[in-house]
Amino acid sequence: MHRVVIIGSGFGGLFAAKALKHTDVDITIIAKTNTHLFQPLLYQVATGVLSEGEIAPPTREILRRQKNVRVLLGLVEDIDLAGRAVKWRFHNNHFETPYDTLIVAAGAGQSYFGNDHFRTFAPGMKSIDDALELRARILKAFEVAEFTVDPDERRRLLTFAVVGAGPTGVEMAGQIRELASATLRNEFRSFDPSDARVVLIDGADQVLPPFGPKLGKKTQDTLEKLGVEVQLGAIVTDLDDDGLTFRRKDGTSERIEASCKVWAAGVQGSELGKTLAEQSGAELDRSGRVVVTDRLTLPAHPEVFVVGDMAAVPGVPGVAQGAIQGARYAAKAIQARVSGGGEPGPFAYKDKGSMATISKFAAVTQIGKLQLTGFVAWLAWLFLHLLYIAGFKQRITTLLSWFITFVTNGRAQRVVTNQQMVARLALERLGAGSSGKLIHGEELAEE
């Protein structure tokens, strides 16, 4: 039977497997987590709206009725293109899985633009661990402020800086603001949570650059009305445990003392991209993504598809739809090869629009020339995100959590643990690995 190996269980990996459900192939998914993460809603886990289980159901549970799929938990270390095999490990156990067709959908990580030491002080928004750590940092800042006497230190504790004014940064800043102003109201005795300062920082000239100036201005106005301080044309030059420094275009610099920093600026393709490029001669773009052919394959290796955030395809943004459509295209090509039919023509991305929520009852949506704002856009955002959450059970619990938050301002997920904090300290102690780079979370688990 034709062997298809899929690396990654995100949108690209999951939708490729599902699209091959009725195809006579043997599918193996190898992923570093046992879940399918709905990444666009990570910020709601970080701010207590949703639990991690609601946006990250087990991959094998989603595919339990699909008999031609096997799911393996492991970290892919190498890909042998000449030998057509994927080399991976779990703890100290090493494995090699052969393939006839390979779909690489390993996603992307957070880019700190060469300042990887920022990671310790400003987690990104790419994994469940990131979201849980941020939730701990945000909520603990309020808890510590309750018994802090020094007004300067309390001011630092209650200052939250979000770097990056794309959809993730906008959504994160809006939710922190709502958490402080609505959810935590009347819960503290030494200070008023609504006095918290939320700062959104970006080097661009507008909020949400891909959405155009009109929606960008509308989003900025809504954020500022909520109480979010927007700093544009500002590039972060230094970041430490106590705060950050940014430089404006006129050359002036400003220091913000902030206990909690969130990094939502830039993405970096998976390190597997370098492996593929070295063996195939493919180029990498500035973000480390693999430049693929117009059929989403590697040059001289039509049996290897690269989809999602790992692939650099002109006109295809790094959003869920890009991964989903790329995965379905790859599945269609595999079906044609197995059946002996004609393969599809070059991949053509269909832009289904962009959207971002700002706060309760406020969002912006762009579908072609149609632009929506306010409550209507918010309803569209709710419907689309609910539609793409995997699993009926997860959709129901997510809908219930949204109802509680949007109607009562309450948030059910406010438990704080030290697990993520301990992991970060361990990362610092482990220091750099053999590659000279900070060891990532999955490698920490191995240690």
N, C-alpha and C positions, 0 to 999 in steps of 0.2 A: 504494500500500500504506500502511496505517496506520503512522505513524512514532511510535515510542516512544523517548524519550531518558531514560536513567538516569544520574543524577549520583552517583558513588561506587561503589566495588567491594568494599565490606564485605559483611556478612551481608545487609543489605537489598538492596543493588544486585545482588549475585550471585544470590541466591535469587529475586528478581523476574525476572531474565533467564532463569534455568533453568526457572521455572514457565511461561514463555511459549514454550518450545521448539517446541511443536507448534501454535502460533497463527500465523495469517497476518498477521504484523506485521514491520516492519523496525526492529530494535533497535540503538541506539547507546549504548554505555557511555562516559562521560567521567569519568576519575578522575585524581587528582594523582599516584598511584603506579601502577606496572604490575603490582601484585600484589594478591591477596586475603589480607588479614591476619587470622589467627585470634588476635584480640586477647587472649582470656583466658589465653593461654600466653606472653604477652610476658615475664612475670617469669622464666620458665625460660630465655629467651634472655639476660636480664640477669644471671642467675646461672650461666650456663655449661652448663645441662643440654641445651638444644636449640640448633640453629643457626637463623639467620633463615630459611633456605630451607625448613626443615621446617614452619614455621608461616605462610609467606608465599609460596605458589607463584604463578607468573605467571597473571594472570586469563585471558589469551588461551589459555594451555595448558589450563586447566580447561574453557574453552568452545570448544575447537578443533573439535569435531564438531558444534557448533550453528551451522548455516549462516546463520541469520537474525540473528546478532549481529556487530556491529563494535565493536572496543575502541579507544578513543583516549586517549592520554596527554596531559593538559593540566590547567591550573588554571582552574576556572570563576570568572569575575569578576563576572558579572551575569546576571540572568534577566529577559527582557522578557515579562511575562505577557500584555500586550495584543497584542504581535506574535507571541507563541508561539515564542520563540527563546532558545537558550542561548548566551551569549557567553563564550568561553574563549580561553586563550592557551597557547602553548608557547614559552618564551623571548620573543623580540620579535615572534613571529608571532601574529596575532589571527584568530580564526575565529568564525563564527556558525552554529549548527546548529538548524534549525527542528524543531518537534515538533507532533504531534497530541495526544499524552499525555506528561506529564512525571512521572517518579518521582524525587523528591529524597531521597537516602539518603546525605548527605554526612557523617553521623556527628557526633561531638562531640570537643572538645578538653579539656585539663585546665583546671580553674578554680582560680585562686589567690585568689579572693574579693577582687579589687581590688588585690592585691599582686603585680602581674605581674613586678616585679623579682625575686621569689623564684625565678622560672623559671631564671635563670642558675645559681643555687646548688643547686637541688633539681629536677632533671628529673622530668617526669611519666612515665606509662606508657601512652602512646597511640600510639606509632609505633615502627618498627624502629630509627630513629635514637635515640630515647629509650633503648631497651633496650640498644643497643650502647654508648651513652655511659655508662650506669650500670654496665655490665659493666666498662668501662675504669676507671671511678672506684673500683669495689669492689676489683678485683684490684690496681690500682696502689696502693691504700692499704696492702695487705699488703706489696707489694714495697718501698715506700718505708720502711715500718716496720722492715724488715730491717736497714737501715743507719742508722737514726735513733738517736742516742745519748740525746738529751733525753727523759727518761721522760714528761714532760707532753705533749710533742709526739707521742710514740709512742702515748700513751693517746688523744689526739685522733684520730690516724690510724686507730686500731682501734675507734673508736666510730661506729656506723651508726644513723642516725635515720630511721625510716619514719613519715611523717605520714599518718594515715588508717587506721582499723581496719576498713574494709570488706574484702571478699574479696581484692582486689588487695594491700592493705596487709598483711593477715594472711599471705597466701601469700609475699609478698616477704620479710617479717621471718623467717618460718620457714625459707626457703631460704638466706638469708644466714647464719642461725644454723647450719644444717647444713653449709654450705660451710666455715665457720670451724672447726667442731668435728670434722667427719668428712673431707671432701675434702682439706683443706690440712694435716691432721695429719702431723707429722714432716717437713714440707717446709722449715721455717725453722729457723735455728740461733740467732738472737738473741732469739726470743720464742716463746711458745706461742700459735698462732692461736686456740685455744679460749678464750683470755682476752679475745677481742674482745667488746665490749659492743654489743648490739643493742637499740634502744629503739623501741617502738611507741607512737605518740602520737595521741590522738583527743579531741575535745571532748565526745563522747557518754559516757553512763554505763556502756556495755558494749561489748564487742567484737562485731562483726557484728550491729548493731541490727536489720536486717530478719529475722534468723533467730530472734528471740525470746530471752528471758532464759536458758532452759535450755541451748540450744546455744551462746549467747554465753559463759556461764560455763564450759562444757566446753572451748570453744576457748581461753579465757584460761588455764585451768588447764594445758592441754597446752602452750601457748606458754611459760608460766613454768617448766614442768618442763624444757623444752628449754633454757632459759636466756635467753629474751627478756624484757626488762623492759617491762611494760605500764603506760603512764601514761594514765589516763582522766580525763574532765572537765578536759582541758588544751587550751587554744587557743593556737596558735602566733601570737605577736605580732611577732616579728622573726626574720629569717633572713639569714645572710651566709655568706661563704666559710669562716669558722672554726667556725660552729655555729648554734644557734638558741635562742630564748627562748620559753617558753610560760607562760601565766597560768592558774592553777587557779581554780575557782569561788569559793574563799574570798578571792580577790584577790591571793594570793601568787604570785610569779614565780620561775622557775628557768631557769638558763642551762645548756645542754649543749654542750660543745665537741665537735664532730663534723666530720670531714673529708668524709664522704659522707652526703648527705641525699637521701631519695626522697620525692616528693610523690604521694600516692595518695588525696587528699581532694578530692572535688567534680569535677563536669564542667560544661562550658560548650558549649552548642549551636553549631553552625557559624555563621559570620558570614553565610552565605547566608540564615539565618533572618530576619535584619533586612531583607534585600532583599525576601523574600517578604511579610513583614509590612507593609512600607511600601507595596507595590503592591496588596495584597489587603485590607488592613484587619484582617488576623488579629492576634491578640494573641500576645505572647511571655511565657513564664513567667519566674520568677526566674533560671533557668539559661539563658535565651536560646533555649529550645525553642519551636517553633511550636505554638500551640493549634489543632488541626485539628477538623474535623467528626467525627461518629460514623462516617463512611465514609473517614476518613483523608485527606480532601481539604481544600483551602483554601476558605474562605468565598467564594462566588460564582465559584469556579474549580474545577468538578468534574473538569476535565482534568488537574489537578495533585495528585498524591499526595505526602504527606510521611510517611516511615516511618523506623523505627529511633530512634536517639538524638536525632534532630532534632525528633521529634514528641512533643508533650505530650499523652498520652492517659491519662485516669484509670484507675488500676488496672494500668497496664502498666509494669513496671520497666525500667530501662535495661540490659537483658541481651540476649544473642544471640537468645533465643527471641522477644522482643518484636519485633526487627527481622525475623526469619524469618517469623513469622506475619503481620506487617503487609505484607511483600513479597508473600507468597502471596495475601493478600486483594486487594491492588492488582492482581495479575496476573489473578485470577479476575474482577474487575470489568472489566478491559480485554477479556478473552476474551468476556464477555457483550456488551459494546458492539460489538465487531467482528462477532460472529455474529448480533447482533440479539436475543439472548435476554434474559431477566430478570436484572437485576443482583442481587448478593447483598445481604442486609440489613445493618444496622449491624455494624461490626467487633466481634467478641467475643474477647477474649484468653483462652487456655486456659493456666492456670498449671501448668507441668510441674515446678515445684519449683526449689529453689536449692541450690547446693553450693559448698564451698570446701575446698581441701586445706590442711592445717596443716604437715605434715611427711611424711617417708617413713612410709607405713602408717597415717597418721592424717588424717582428714577429717571434715567434718560435712555432712549432707545433709538437706534438708527437702522432702518431697513431700506436700503437703496436710497431714494430721495426722500422717503418718509421719515420724519423726525418727530418723536413723541417725548413729552416730558410730564412730570407730575404723577398723579394717581393712575392715569391710564397706562403710562409706561411702567409703573410699579406693578400693576396687575399682569401686564405682559411678561415682565421679568419673573414674577412668581410662577405663572403657568409654565413657561419654558423650562425653568430650572426644576420644577416638580416633575415635568415630563421626562427629563433625562436622568433623574435619580434612579439607580438600578434597584429593583426589588419592590414589590407591592408593600411589604411590611415597612420598608424604609420611607416610602412615600407617605404612608398614613401617619407614622410617628413624626416625620418632618412637618407635615401639615398641622398636626396637633401642637408641636412646639412653636411654630410660627403663630398660631392662633393665640397661644398663651402670651407670647412676647408682644405681638402687635395690638392686642386688645387690653392687656393688663399691665404692660411694661415689665412684667416679671421675666426672669431667665432661670430656667431649671438647672442649667449646667454651670454651677459656680463652685464646684469642688476644686480645691487646690491641693496638689500633691508636690512632693519634692523630687519626684523621679527625674523630671527633665532638668532641674537645676543640678542634681547630682551628675547626670550625664554630661552636662556642659563642663563641670569641674573636672570630670574624668578626661574629657577631650583635651582640656588645657594641660593636664598632667602627662597625658600620652604624647602630646606635642606633635611633631611632624613625623610622618611615616617615611618609608624608603623613597617615596616620590618627592619628598620635601614639602608636601602639602598637608594641611590639617586633615586628620582622619575623620571620615564622615560617620554618620550615625550607625549605618549598617556594619561598618568595620569595627566600631566601638562595641557593638553587640557581640561580634566575634571574639574580641579581646576579653 
